Amino acid sequence: MNCSFQIRNLKKSIRETALNAGRDPEKIRLVIVTKTVAPVVIREAYDAGERDFGENRVQEWQEKKEALPSDVLWHLIGHLQTNKVKTVIGKVGLIHSLDRPSLVAEIEKQARAKGVKEVPCLLQVNMSREETKSGCAPEEITAVLEAIAAAPSIRLKGLMTIGPLTVDEGKIRDCFRKTRELFESLKNDHSGHAWEILSMGMSADYKIAIEEGANMLRIGSLVFPREKV
Ligand SMILES: *Cc1c(COP(=O)(O)O)cnc(C)c1O
């Protein structure tokens, strides 16, 4: 089945959830996560009008980028190794996984070397404190922000978090709510940055994320149910 059917259903659900939560559906952006999905299948989503695609591995992204039109806006959503920065700089639309001062410094260095003026990024926070996750702990944010202050190429646009891996809706909601509160307080205290994007919510928890204020969703398996290669 062509994935445009799933995309339509998903968008309808996003719309309904937003309206029920008293939010404007137009202000919620969908990033379709295409990791492990073959380029021909991604192309179906592209032909259905989608342009925001998310990948979590640099090498996989590079191969797909070549196979898809150049107006795709790629979101790098996975952990970014410092030695991969030079490969992605200036080529991805948004890095969701900025989480440590050493990564900030490397992005700045490579941006200068390549003459890339702006590198849009989100600060990834590990709000659920799951050890397997990347993202900085809330108490480490200050150090990352200080590094960003010395990195004029970085355009900090907001926050990203991954909800806890649990079926306990209360825990997921709590994580998203805390991230939203952090987002609001950062907006107040660090007004030099844009703080316009709050990236949270995946296939299993996007409705809760919408209810708690997410304005960017990263969704894969709902769109590509059994199309994995
Ligand atoms: C895989 C992934 C997603 C999408 O997850 P689904 O459950 O397939 O919707 C979102 N964000 C990140 C960081 C991911 O790695």
The ligand as a Gaussian input file, in Angstrom:
#p B3LYP/6-31G(d) Opt

LIG

0 1
 C       12.942000       6.465000      15.159000
 C       12.796000       7.784000      15.775000
 C       11.565000       8.456000      15.742000
 C       10.306000       7.864000      15.131000
 O        9.866000       6.775000      15.882000
 P        8.540000       5.978000      15.485000
 O        8.193000       5.269000      16.738000
 O        8.906000       5.071000      14.372000
 O        7.508000       6.973000      15.096000
 C       11.507000       9.718000      16.313000
 N       12.590000      10.282000      16.896000
 C       13.779000       9.671000      16.946000
 C       14.921000      10.352000      17.607000
 C       13.919000       8.390000      16.394000
 O       15.114000       7.790000      16.442000

